[in-house]
Amino acid sequence: MPRLPISAETAVKLAAFMNVPLEHLMHMPQHVMLQKLAEMAMAEGAKPEAKTADPAKEAPKEQESSKDGSGNA
């Protein structure tokens, strides 16, 4: 059987993400494992983007209000 194309650390993270024992992950077909790995990456990638998107949207509003306040004064 060929070696898994992922590191041991990634295998542990993927097993935790899928809620399966690490032993099951080791015997999983490669195409299924890579699909689940992509799903995990998308799930992890979506969380930080959502957090950074909100402050970025709020920053221009604060700048606009400060411009309005300085223009009136």
DSSP file (Angstrom, degrees, kcal/mol; ACC not computed):
  #  RESIDUE AA STRUCTURE BP1 BP2  ACC     N-H-->O    O-->H-N    N-H-->O    O-->H-N    TCO  KAPPA ALPHA  PHI   PSI    X-CA   Y-CA   Z-CA
    1    1 A M              0   0    0      0, 0.0     2,-0.0     0, 0.0     0, 0.0   0.000 360.0 360.0 360.0 133.0    0.0    0.0    0.0
    2    2 A P        -     0   0    0      0, 0.0     2,-0.1     0, 0.0     0, 0.0  -0.282 360.0 -96.4 -70.9 157.5    1.4    3.4   -0.9
    3    3 A R        -     0   0    0      1,-0.1     0, 0.0     2,-0.0     0, 0.0  -0.380  45.8 -96.4 -70.4 148.5    2.2    6.0    1.7
    4    4 A L        -     0   0    0      1,-0.1    -1,-0.1     2,-0.1     7,-0.0  -0.410  25.2-132.9 -65.3 140.9   -0.3    8.7    2.4
    5    5 A P  S    S+     0   0    0      0, 0.0     2,-0.3     0, 0.0    -1,-0.1   0.183  82.5  75.2 -82.3  20.3    0.3   12.0    0.5
    6    6 A I  S    S-     0   0    0      1,-0.0    -2,-0.1     2,-0.0     2,-0.0  -0.888  85.4-102.8-128.1 160.2   -0.2   14.0    3.7
    7    7 A S     >  -     0   0    0     -2,-0.3     4,-2.2     1,-0.1     5,-0.1  -0.289  33.3-110.7 -75.3 165.6    1.8   14.7    6.8
    8    8 A A  H  > S+     0   0    0      1,-0.2     4,-2.1     2,-0.2     5,-0.2   0.888 119.4  53.3 -63.6 -38.9    1.1   13.0   10.1
    9    9 A E  H  > S+     0   0    0      1,-0.2     4,-2.1     2,-0.2    -1,-0.2   0.907 109.8  47.2 -63.3 -42.2   -0.1   16.3   11.6
   10   10 A T  H  > S+     0   0    0      1,-0.2     4,-2.8     2,-0.2    -1,-0.2   0.875 109.2  55.0 -66.6 -37.5   -2.5   16.8    8.7
   11   11 A A  H  X S+     0   0    0     -4,-2.2     4,-2.4     2,-0.2    -2,-0.2   0.901 108.1  48.6 -62.4 -40.8   -3.8   13.3    9.1
   12   12 A V  H  X S+     0   0    0     -4,-2.1     4,-2.1     2,-0.2    -2,-0.2   0.924 112.9  47.6 -65.5 -43.8   -4.5   13.9   12.7
   13   13 A K  H  X S+     0   0    0     -4,-2.1     4,-2.5     1,-0.2    -2,-0.2   0.912 112.9  48.9 -62.2 -42.9   -6.4   17.1   11.9
   14   14 A L  H  X S+     0   0    0     -4,-2.8     4,-2.5     2,-0.2    -2,-0.2   0.897 109.5  51.4 -66.0 -40.5   -8.3   15.4    9.1
   15   15 A A  H  X>S+     0   0    0     -4,-2.4     5,-2.1     1,-0.2     4,-0.8   0.904 112.4  46.8 -62.6 -40.6   -9.3   12.5   11.3
   16   16 A A  H  <5S+     0   0    0     -4,-2.1     3,-0.4     2,-0.2    -2,-0.2   0.904 111.8  51.0 -67.0 -40.5  -10.6   15.0   14.0
   17   17 A F  H  <5S+     0   0    0     -4,-2.5    -2,-0.2     1,-0.2    -1,-0.2   0.892 116.3  40.5 -62.2 -40.8  -12.4   17.0   11.3
   18   18 A M  H  <5S-     0   0    0     -4,-2.5    -1,-0.2    -5,-0.2    -2,-0.2   0.551 105.8-128.7 -85.4  -8.2  -14.1   13.9   10.0
   19   19 A N  T  <5 +     0   0    0     -4,-0.8    -3,-0.2    -3,-0.4    -4,-0.1   0.905  66.4 125.6  57.5  44.4  -14.7   12.4   13.4
   20   20 A V      < -     0   0    0     -5,-2.1    -1,-0.2    -6,-0.2    -2,-0.1  -0.936  68.5 -96.7-126.1 152.8  -13.2    9.1   12.5
   21   21 A P    >>  -     0   0    0      0, 0.0     4,-1.5     0, 0.0     3,-0.8  -0.342  34.0-117.1 -63.8 150.9  -10.3    7.2   14.1
   22   22 A L  H 3> S+     0   0    0      1,-0.3     4,-1.8     2,-0.2    -8,-0.0   0.831 114.3  62.0 -58.8 -33.0   -6.9    7.7   12.6
   23   23 A E  H 3> S+     0   0    0      1,-0.2     4,-0.9     2,-0.2    -1,-0.3   0.868 102.0  50.7 -62.8 -36.7   -6.8    4.0   11.6
   24   24 A H  H X4 S+     0   0    0     -3,-0.8     3,-0.5     1,-0.2     4,-0.3   0.882 107.8  53.3 -67.9 -36.9   -9.9    4.5    9.4
   25   25 A L  H >< S+     0   0    0     -4,-1.5     3,-1.1     1,-0.2    -2,-0.2   0.876 102.6  58.2 -64.3 -37.2   -8.2    7.4    7.7
   26   26 A M  H 3< S+     0   0    0     -4,-1.8    -1,-0.2     1,-0.3    -2,-0.2   0.784 111.7  40.8 -65.0 -26.9   -5.2    5.3    6.9
   27   27 A H  T << S+     0   0    0     -4,-0.9    -1,-0.3    -3,-0.5    -2,-0.2   0.317  89.3 115.7-104.1   7.1   -7.3    2.8    5.0
   28   28 A M  S <  S-     0   0    0     -3,-1.1    -3,-0.0    -4,-0.3     5,-0.0  -0.514  78.9 -97.4 -75.8 142.5   -9.5    5.3    3.2
   29   29 A P     >  -     0   0    0      0, 0.0     4,-2.4     0, 0.0     3,-0.4  -0.312  32.5-122.2 -57.9 143.2   -9.3    5.5   -0.6
   30   30 A Q  H  > S+     0   0    0      1,-0.2     4,-2.6     2,-0.2     5,-0.2   0.863 108.6  53.5 -60.2 -40.1   -7.0    8.3   -1.6
   31   31 A H  H  > S+     0   0    0      1,-0.2     4,-1.5     2,-0.2    -1,-0.2   0.864 111.1  46.7 -66.5 -33.7   -9.5   10.2   -3.7
   32   32 A V  H  > S+     0   0    0     -3,-0.4     4,-2.4     2,-0.2    -2,-0.2   0.917 112.4  50.0 -70.5 -43.8  -12.0   10.3   -0.8
   33   33 A M  H  X S+     0   0    0     -4,-2.4     4,-2.2     1,-0.2    -2,-0.2   0.909 111.0  48.6 -62.2 -43.1   -9.3   11.4    1.6
   34   34 A L  H  X S+     0   0    0     -4,-2.6     4,-1.9     2,-0.2    -1,-0.2   0.859 110.2  52.0 -66.9 -34.7   -8.2   14.2   -0.7
   35   35 A Q  H  X S+     0   0    0     -4,-1.5     4,-2.0    -5,-0.2    -2,-0.2   0.925 111.6  46.2 -65.1 -44.3  -11.8   15.4   -1.2
   36   36 A K  H  X S+     0   0    0     -4,-2.4     4,-2.4     1,-0.2    -2,-0.2   0.858 109.7  55.1 -66.6 -35.0  -12.3   15.5    2.6
   37   37 A L  H  X S+     0   0    0     -4,-2.2     4,-2.3     2,-0.2    -1,-0.2   0.893 107.9  49.0 -64.1 -40.1   -9.0   17.4    2.9
   38   38 A A  H  X S+     0   0    0     -4,-1.9     4,-2.3     2,-0.2    -2,-0.2   0.896 110.3  51.0 -65.9 -40.1  -10.3   20.0    0.4
   39   39 A E  H  X S+     0   0    0     -4,-2.0     4,-2.3     2,-0.2    -2,-0.2   0.901 110.3  49.6 -62.5 -41.2  -13.5   20.3    2.4
   40   40 A M  H  X S+     0   0    0     -4,-2.4     4,-2.5     2,-0.2     5,-0.2   0.911 110.3  50.2 -64.7 -42.1  -11.6   20.8    5.6
   41   41 A A  H  X S+     0   0    0     -4,-2.3     4,-2.4     1,-0.2    -2,-0.2   0.896 111.2  48.8 -63.8 -39.9   -9.4   23.5    4.0
   42   42 A M  H  X S+     0   0    0     -4,-2.3     4,-1.9     2,-0.2    -1,-0.2   0.903 111.5  49.5 -66.2 -40.6  -12.5   25.3    2.7
   43   43 A A  H  X S+     0   0    0     -4,-2.3     4,-1.1     1,-0.2    -2,-0.2   0.902 114.9  43.7 -65.6 -41.0  -14.1   25.2    6.1
   44   44 A E  H  < S+     0   0    0     -4,-2.5    -2,-0.2     1,-0.2    -1,-0.2   0.858 114.2  51.0 -71.7 -34.9  -11.0   26.5    7.8
   45   45 A G  H  X S+     0   0    0     -4,-2.4     4,-1.3    -5,-0.2    -2,-0.2   0.812 105.5  55.5 -72.5 -30.3  -10.5   29.1    5.1
   46   46 A A  H  X S+     0   0    0     -4,-1.9     4,-1.9     2,-0.2    -1,-0.2   0.842 100.8  59.3 -72.6 -33.4  -14.0   30.4    5.4
   47   47 A K  H  X S+     0   0    0     -4,-1.1     4,-1.6     1,-0.2    -2,-0.2   0.955 107.6  41.7 -64.3 -52.6  -13.8   31.1    9.1
   48   48 A P  H  > S+     0   0    0      0, 0.0     4,-2.1     0, 0.0    -1,-0.2   0.869 113.2  54.5 -65.2 -34.0  -10.9   33.6    9.0
   49   49 A E  H  X S+     0   0    0     -4,-1.3     4,-1.8     1,-0.2    -2,-0.2   0.897 106.7  50.9 -65.3 -39.2  -12.2   35.4    5.9
   50   50 A A  H  X S+     0   0    0     -4,-1.9     4,-1.2     1,-0.2    -1,-0.2   0.881 111.1  49.0 -66.1 -37.3  -15.6   36.0    7.6
   51   51 A K  H  < S+     0   0    0     -4,-1.6    -2,-0.2     1,-0.2    -1,-0.2   0.891 115.0  43.1 -69.9 -39.0  -13.9   37.5   10.6
   52   52 A T  H  X S+     0   0    0     -4,-2.1     4,-1.2     1,-0.2    -1,-0.2   0.730 106.5  62.3 -80.3 -21.6  -11.7   39.8    8.6
   53   53 A A  H  X S+     0   0    0     -4,-1.8     4,-1.8    -5,-0.2    -1,-0.2   0.891  98.5  55.2 -72.2 -38.9  -14.5   40.8    6.2
   54   54 A D  H  X S+     0   0    0     -4,-1.2     4,-1.9     1,-0.2     3,-0.2   0.941 108.8  45.0 -63.5 -49.8  -16.6   42.5    8.9
   55   55 A P  H  > S+     0   0    0      0, 0.0     4,-2.0     0, 0.0    -1,-0.2   0.866 111.2  55.4 -62.4 -33.3  -14.0   44.9   10.3
   56   56 A A  H  < S+     0   0    0     -4,-1.2    -2,-0.2     1,-0.2    -3,-0.1   0.868 108.9  47.1 -66.5 -35.4  -13.0   45.8    6.7
   57   57 A K  H  X S+     0   0    0     -4,-1.8     4,-0.8    -3,-0.2    -1,-0.2   0.848 113.0  49.2 -72.9 -34.1  -16.6   46.8    6.0
   58   58 A E  H  X S+     0   0    0     -4,-1.9     4,-2.0     1,-0.2    -2,-0.2   0.819  98.7  68.2 -75.6 -30.2  -16.9   48.8    9.2
   59   59 A A  H  X S+     0   0    0     -4,-2.0     4,-2.1     1,-0.2    -1,-0.2   0.912  98.5  48.5 -60.0 -46.8  -13.6   50.7    8.6
   60   60 A P  H  > S+     0   0    0      0, 0.0     4,-2.5     0, 0.0    -1,-0.2   0.873 109.0  54.8 -63.1 -33.9  -14.9   52.7    5.6
   61   61 A K  H  X S+     0   0    0     -4,-0.8     4,-2.3     2,-0.2    -2,-0.2   0.912 108.7  47.8 -63.0 -42.2  -18.1   53.6    7.5
   62   62 A E  H  X S+     0   0    0     -4,-2.0     4,-2.0     1,-0.2    -1,-0.2   0.891 112.2  49.7 -65.5 -38.7  -16.0   55.0   10.4
   63   63 A Q  H  X S+     0   0    0     -4,-2.1     4,-2.0     2,-0.2    -2,-0.2   0.893 110.3  50.4 -67.3 -39.3  -13.8   57.0    7.9
   64   64 A E  H  X S+     0   0    0     -4,-2.5     4,-2.3     2,-0.2    -2,-0.2   0.910 110.4  49.0 -65.5 -42.2  -16.9   58.4    6.2
   65   65 A S  H  X S+     0   0    0     -4,-2.3     4,-2.2     1,-0.2    -1,-0.2   0.874 111.1  50.1 -66.7 -35.7  -18.5   59.5    9.5
   66   66 A S  H  X S+     0   0    0     -4,-2.0     4,-2.0     2,-0.2    -1,-0.2   0.855 109.9  50.9 -70.3 -33.2  -15.2   61.2   10.5
   67   67 A K  H  X S+     0   0    0     -4,-2.0     4,-1.9     2,-0.2    -2,-0.2   0.903 111.0  48.5 -67.6 -40.8  -15.0   63.0    7.2
   68   68 A D  H  X S+     0   0    0     -4,-2.3     4,-1.7     1,-0.2    -2,-0.2   0.913 112.0  49.2 -64.3 -42.3  -18.6   64.2    7.6
   69   69 A G  H  X S+     0   0    0     -4,-2.2     4,-1.1     1,-0.2    -1,-0.2   0.883 113.0  46.1 -65.8 -38.9  -17.8   65.4   11.1
   70   70 A S  H  < S+     0   0    0     -4,-2.0    -1,-0.2     1,-0.2    -2,-0.2   0.809 110.5  54.0 -75.3 -28.3  -14.6   67.2   10.0
   71   71 A G  H  < S+     0   0    0     -4,-1.9    -1,-0.2     1,-0.2    -2,-0.2   0.840 109.4  47.5 -73.3 -33.2  -16.4   68.8    7.0
   72   72 A N  H  <        0   0    0     -4,-1.7    -1,-0.2     1,-0.2    -2,-0.2   0.761 360.0 360.0 -78.4 -25.6  -19.2   70.3    9.2
   73   73 A A     <        0   0    0     -4,-1.1    -1,-0.2    -5,-0.2    -2,-0.2   0.469 360.0 360.0 -81.4 360.0  -16.8   71.7   11.8
